[in-house]
Amino acid sequence: MINTLEKKQIGPKRTLRDKVFDYSSQKIGKERTKFFFKLYDLARFDLFGKPKGAIGSIDITNRCNLRCKHCYFYAHDYEERPELSDDEWIDKLESLKETDFPFYQCSWIGGEPLLRKELIERGMKYFKSNLVATNGTIELPNWPDVNFYMSVDGKKDMHDTIRGKGCHERIKKHANRPELKIHVSMVINKMNYQDIEYFIEEWKDVGVKGCLFQIHTPIKGLKNDDLWPGWQLRDEILDKLLRLKDDKYGDFIGVPSLVLKLMKSDKCKEVTRNCVFKEVSFCLDPQGQIKKPCMMGPYADCLRCGCVLPFHMWALEDKWLMAREVFMSLRRKLGKKAFR
């Protein structure tokens, strides 16, 4: 039952951590404090593991201004059911405060999440870290603390074939915000895999922080299985990304090498059969209900999963990769060249 909000103290629950954060911000500045807290969290997760619900996603809306060919979202019937209102979503977050929910990291997805900017602005105050996955066709709000992932599918013509005419041009315009933390994210499939290096070259001098890559995951109920590259081509794609990362672009390719190796056919099935992300994440659909096994929902072909998250979380069990993540954070903070 949705409780009324008028008499409640709305907002994130204040903890000892929050008080220490405020005190440190006054002494050494907010940016430095955020940086040291991030290092602390990485070390804590290394020692004790991520708590249940530390990372996850919220389908903030069932609406989108596009209809992309490879989108998993429309395999579900979300459009037939009303999404939660702004106050209902805030009440949902308020109810989680009564549990041990950690409120660590949230990805705001959809649909197109920026169709509900005002709600995200209210909701992200509950979480220590926020990410918005957007199709890039809507102007980005001035949220310097948020990580924006803009979806791009290769060259202009290829991108517009998959997502709609004129989309690529609008993304280029909206991505020109060097004051924001923007990454461009490419879902590689059988149509666009030849565009990978062109994609990196196109974006490396635009001002975005890096390029991310995933492989298309087949979804039952959608006519998109022809986008699946097959195991042999998938391995060739991953080998190419590894070469480009090692020999040319370094950490502008924002996926760690170990993660790319884990995604290859000789290792990936062990990861997907024992998905760490499924076990520790939270995922909510537009009605505020738990979504299983992950944000892709029950129709995703998990054995052919191309999402980097399960592989990244598996890789973080590796002490060396965790140490490297901390080291990379230090280098970025100090403004050094990319560590290769």
C-alpha positions as CSV (number, residue, x, y, z in Angstrom):
1,M,0.0,0.0,0.0
2,I,1.3,3.5,-0.9
3,N,1.5,5.6,2.2
4,T,0.7,9.3,2.2
5,L,3.8,11.6,2.0
6,E,2.7,14.8,3.7
7,K,3.7,13.9,7.2
8,K,6.9,12.1,6.4
9,Q,10.4,13.4,6.4
10,I,11.2,12.9,2.8
11,G,14.8,12.3,1.6
12,P,17.7,9.9,2.1
13,K,18.2,8.5,5.5
14,R,21.0,10.3,7.4
15,T,23.8,7.9,8.5
16,L,27.1,8.3,10.3
17,R,28.8,8.0,6.8
18,D,26.7,11.1,5.7
19,K,27.9,13.1,8.7
20,V,31.5,12.2,8.1
21,F,31.1,13.1,4.4
22,D,29.7,16.5,5.3
23,Y,32.4,17.2,7.8
24,S,35.1,16.1,5.4
25,S,33.6,18.3,2.6
26,Q,33.8,21.3,4.8
27,K,37.5,20.6,5.6
28,I,39.0,19.4,2.3
29,G,36.2,20.1,-0.3
30,K,33.4,18.0,-1.7
31,E,35.3,16.7,-4.8
32,R,38.3,15.4,-2.7
33,T,35.9,13.9,-0.2
34,K,33.9,12.0,-2.9
35,F,37.2,10.7,-4.4
36,F,38.4,9.3,-1.1
37,F,35.0,7.8,-0.3
38,K,35.1,6.0,-3.7
39,L,38.5,4.5,-2.8
40,Y,37.2,3.5,0.6
41,D,34.1,1.8,-1.0
42,L,36.3,-0.1,-3.5
43,A,38.5,-1.4,-0.7
44,R,35.5,-2.3,1.4
45,F,33.9,-4.3,-1.4
46,D,37.2,-6.0,-2.0
47,L,37.4,-7.2,1.7
48,F,33.7,-7.9,2.4
49,G,32.0,-8.1,-1.0
50,K,29.1,-6.0,-2.3
51,P,26.1,-6.1,0.0
52,K,22.8,-7.3,-1.4
53,G,21.2,-4.4,-3.4
54,A,24.4,-2.3,-3.5
55,I,24.1,-2.0,-7.3
56,G,21.1,-2.1,-9.5
57,S,18.7,-0.3,-11.8
58,I,15.3,1.4,-11.9
59,D,13.1,1.4,-15.1
60,I,11.9,4.9,-14.3
61,T,9.4,5.0,-17.2
62,N,7.8,2.7,-19.7
63,R,7.9,5.4,-22.3
64,C,10.5,6.2,-25.0
65,N,10.8,8.6,-27.9
66,L,12.5,5.9,-30.0
67,R,11.8,2.3,-30.9
68,C,15.3,0.7,-31.4
69,K,15.6,-2.6,-33.2
70,H,17.6,-4.3,-30.5
71,C,15.9,-3.0,-27.4
72,Y,15.0,-5.6,-24.8
73,F,12.5,-3.4,-23.1
74,Y,9.7,-4.0,-25.6
75,A,9.7,-7.7,-25.1
76,H,7.6,-6.9,-22.0
77,D,4.1,-5.6,-21.6
78,Y,5.0,-2.5,-19.6
79,E,3.2,-0.2,-21.9
80,E,-0.1,-1.9,-21.0
81,R,0.3,-1.1,-17.3
82,P,0.6,2.4,-15.8
83,E,4.0,3.4,-14.5
84,L,4.3,4.7,-10.9
85,S,3.8,8.5,-10.4
86,D,6.5,10.7,-9.1
87,D,5.2,10.5,-5.5
88,E,4.6,6.8,-5.7
89,W,8.3,6.3,-6.7
90,I,9.5,8.5,-3.9
91,D,7.2,6.6,-1.5
92,K,8.8,3.4,-2.8
93,L,12.3,4.7,-2.0
94,E,11.1,5.9,1.4
95,S,9.8,2.4,2.2
96,L,13.3,1.0,1.4
97,K,14.7,3.2,4.2
98,E,13.0,1.0,6.7
99,T,15.1,-2.0,5.6
100,D,18.8,-2.5,5.3
101,F,18.8,-1.4,1.7
102,P,22.3,0.1,1.1
103,F,21.4,2.9,-1.4
104,Y,24.8,2.7,-3.0
105,Q,24.6,2.8,-6.8
106,C,21.5,3.2,-9.1
107,S,21.3,3.2,-12.9
108,W,18.2,5.1,-14.1
109,I,17.0,3.4,-17.3
110,G,13.7,2.9,-19.1
111,G,12.2,3.5,-21.6
112,E,14.0,6.8,-22.0
113,P,14.8,8.0,-18.4
114,L,15.2,11.7,-19.3
115,L,11.5,11.8,-20.1
116,R,11.2,12.0,-16.3
117,K,14.1,14.4,-15.4
118,E,12.3,15.8,-12.4
119,L,11.7,12.4,-10.8
120,I,15.3,11.4,-11.3
121,E,16.4,14.6,-9.7
122,R,14.4,13.7,-6.6
123,G,15.2,10.1,-6.6
124,M,19.0,10.3,-7.1
125,K,19.4,12.1,-3.8
126,Y,18.9,8.7,-2.1
127,F,21.9,7.1,-3.7
128,K,25.6,7.6,-3.3
129,S,26.3,7.1,-7.0
130,N,24.0,7.6,-10.0
131,L,24.1,6.6,-13.7
132,V,21.7,7.6,-16.4
133,A,21.5,5.4,-19.5
134,T,20.0,7.6,-22.3
135,N,19.6,7.4,-26.0
136,G,21.1,10.9,-26.2
137,T,18.3,12.6,-28.2
138,I,17.2,14.7,-25.2
139,E,19.4,17.6,-23.9
140,L,21.3,16.5,-20.7
141,P,20.5,18.2,-17.5
142,N,23.3,19.9,-15.6
143,W,24.1,17.1,-13.2
144,P,27.9,17.1,-12.8
145,D,27.8,14.2,-10.2
146,V,25.9,11.8,-12.5
147,N,27.5,9.4,-15.0
148,F,25.7,9.6,-18.4
149,Y,25.9,6.6,-20.7
150,M,24.8,7.6,-24.2
151,S,23.9,4.8,-26.6
152,V,25.5,5.0,-30.0
153,D,25.5,2.2,-32.6
154,G,28.4,3.0,-34.9
155,K,28.6,5.3,-37.9
156,K,25.8,7.8,-38.4
157,D,24.0,5.8,-41.1
158,M,24.2,2.6,-39.1
159,H,23.0,4.3,-35.9
160,D,20.1,5.9,-37.6
161,T,19.1,2.6,-39.3
162,I,18.8,1.0,-35.9
163,R,17.4,3.9,-33.9
164,G,15.8,6.4,-36.4
165,K,16.7,9.1,-38.8
166,G,18.4,12.2,-37.3
167,C,19.3,10.5,-33.9
168,H,23.0,10.5,-34.4
169,E,23.2,14.2,-35.2
170,R,21.2,15.0,-32.0
171,I,23.5,12.9,-29.9
172,K,26.6,14.7,-31.2
173,K,25.1,18.0,-30.2
174,H,24.1,16.8,-26.7
175,A,27.4,15.0,-26.0
176,N,29.3,18.3,-26.4
177,R,29.3,18.9,-22.7
178,P,32.9,18.5,-21.4
179,E,31.8,19.6,-17.9
180,L,29.7,16.4,-17.5
181,K,30.8,12.8,-17.1
182,I,29.6,11.3,-20.4
183,H,30.5,7.9,-21.9
184,V,29.3,6.7,-25.3
185,S,28.2,3.0,-25.2
186,M,28.0,0.8,-28.2
187,V,26.0,-2.5,-28.4
188,I,27.9,-4.5,-30.9
189,N,25.9,-6.8,-33.2
190,K,26.0,-8.5,-36.6
191,M,25.1,-5.2,-38.4
192,N,27.6,-2.8,-36.9
193,Y,30.6,-4.8,-35.7
194,Q,32.8,-3.5,-38.5
195,D,32.3,0.1,-37.2
196,I,34.2,-0.4,-33.9
197,E,37.4,1.4,-34.7
198,Y,35.6,4.1,-36.6
199,F,33.3,4.6,-33.6
200,I,36.3,5.1,-31.3
201,E,38.1,7.5,-33.6
202,E,34.9,9.5,-34.1
203,W,34.4,10.0,-30.4
204,K,38.0,10.2,-28.9
205,D,38.3,14.0,-29.5
206,V,34.7,15.0,-28.9
207,G,35.1,15.5,-25.1
208,V,33.5,12.3,-23.8
209,K,35.3,10.4,-21.1
210,G,35.4,7.1,-22.9
211,C,33.8,4.4,-25.0
212,L,32.0,1.4,-23.6
213,F,31.1,-1.8,-25.4
214,Q,28.6,-4.6,-25.0
215,I,27.6,-7.5,-27.2
216,H,24.0,-7.9,-28.3
217,T,22.0,-10.2,-26.1
218,P,19.1,-12.1,-27.8
219,I,15.7,-11.6,-26.3
220,K,12.9,-14.1,-26.6
221,G,9.8,-12.6,-28.2
222,L,11.6,-10.0,-30.3
223,K,12.6,-10.4,-33.9
224,N,16.2,-9.5,-33.3
225,D,18.0,-12.9,-33.2
226,D,19.6,-12.0,-36.5
227,L,21.6,-9.4,-34.7
228,W,23.4,-12.0,-32.6
229,P,26.9,-12.4,-34.1
230,G,27.5,-16.0,-33.2
231,W,30.2,-17.4,-31.0
232,Q,33.0,-17.3,-33.5
233,L,32.4,-13.7,-34.6
234,R,31.8,-12.7,-31.0
235,D,35.3,-14.0,-30.1
236,E,36.8,-12.1,-33.0
237,I,35.1,-8.9,-31.9
238,L,36.4,-9.3,-28.4
239,D,39.9,-10.1,-29.7
240,K,39.8,-6.9,-31.7
241,L,38.7,-4.8,-28.7
242,L,41.6,-6.3,-26.7
243,R,44.1,-5.4,-29.4
244,L,42.7,-1.9,-29.8
245,K,42.8,-1.4,-26.0
246,D,46.3,-2.7,-25.6
247,D,48.0,-1.2,-28.7
248,K,46.2,2.1,-29.4
249,Y,43.4,3.5,-27.2
250,G,44.2,2.3,-23.7
251,D,41.6,3.1,-21.1
252,F,39.6,5.3,-23.4
253,I,38.0,1.9,-24.1
254,G,36.4,1.8,-20.7
255,V,36.0,-2.0,-20.3
256,P,38.9,-3.7,-18.5
257,S,40.8,-6.3,-20.5
258,L,40.0,-9.0,-18.0
259,V,36.3,-8.4,-18.5
260,L,36.7,-8.7,-22.3
261,K,38.5,-12.0,-21.9
262,L,35.8,-13.3,-19.6
263,M,33.2,-12.6,-22.3
264,K,34.9,-15.0,-24.7
265,S,33.3,-18.3,-25.5
266,D,35.7,-20.4,-23.5
267,K,34.9,-18.6,-20.3
268,C,31.6,-16.8,-20.5
269,K,29.2,-19.6,-19.8
270,E,30.7,-20.2,-16.3
271,V,30.1,-16.5,-15.6
272,T,26.5,-16.5,-16.9
273,R,25.5,-19.7,-15.2
274,N,26.8,-18.3,-11.9
275,C,25.8,-14.7,-12.4
276,V,27.0,-12.5,-9.5
277,F,25.0,-9.5,-10.7
278,K,21.8,-11.5,-10.5
279,E,22.6,-12.5,-6.9
280,V,23.5,-9.1,-5.5
281,S,21.7,-6.5,-7.6
282,F,18.3,-4.9,-7.4
283,C,16.2,-4.2,-10.5
284,L,12.8,-2.5,-10.5
285,D,10.3,-2.3,-13.4
286,P,8.2,0.8,-14.2
287,Q,5.5,-0.3,-11.7
288,G,8.1,-0.6,-8.9
289,Q,8.1,-4.4,-8.9
290,I,11.2,-6.5,-8.7
291,K,12.5,-7.5,-12.1
292,K,14.3,-10.8,-12.5
293,P,16.9,-12.0,-13.2
294,C,18.2,-8.5,-14.0
295,M,17.3,-5.4,-15.8
296,M,16.8,-7.3,-19.1
297,G,14.0,-9.3,-17.6
298,P,13.1,-13.0,-17.9
299,Y,13.2,-13.2,-21.7
300,A,16.9,-12.5,-22.0
301,D,19.0,-15.4,-23.2
302,C,21.4,-15.4,-20.3
303,L,23.8,-18.0,-21.7
304,R,24.4,-15.6,-24.7
305,C,24.6,-12.6,-22.4
306,G,26.6,-9.7,-23.8
307,C,26.1,-7.2,-20.9
308,V,29.4,-6.3,-19.3
309,L,28.0,-6.1,-15.8
310,P,28.0,-9.8,-14.9
311,F,31.5,-10.1,-16.2
312,H,32.8,-7.0,-14.5
313,M,31.4,-8.1,-11.2
314,W,32.9,-11.5,-11.6
315,A,36.3,-9.9,-12.5
316,L,36.2,-7.7,-9.4
317,E,36.7,-10.9,-7.4
318,D,40.2,-10.7,-8.8
319,K,42.4,-8.8,-6.3
320,W,44.6,-7.5,-9.0
321,L,41.7,-6.0,-11.0
322,M,40.3,-4.4,-7.8
323,A,43.7,-2.9,-7.0
324,R,44.0,-1.6,-10.6
325,E,40.6,0.0,-10.4
326,V,41.8,1.9,-7.3
327,F,45.0,2.8,-9.1
328,M,43.2,4.1,-12.2
329,S,41.0,6.3,-10.0
330,L,44.1,7.8,-8.5
331,R,45.6,8.4,-11.9
332,R,42.5,10.0,-13.3
333,K,42.2,12.3,-10.2
334,L,45.8,13.4,-10.6
335,G,45.2,14.1,-14.3
336,K,47.8,11.6,-15.6
337,K,47.8,10.0,-19.0
338,A,45.7,6.8,-19.5
339,F,47.3,3.7,-17.9
340,R,47.6,1.0,-20.6
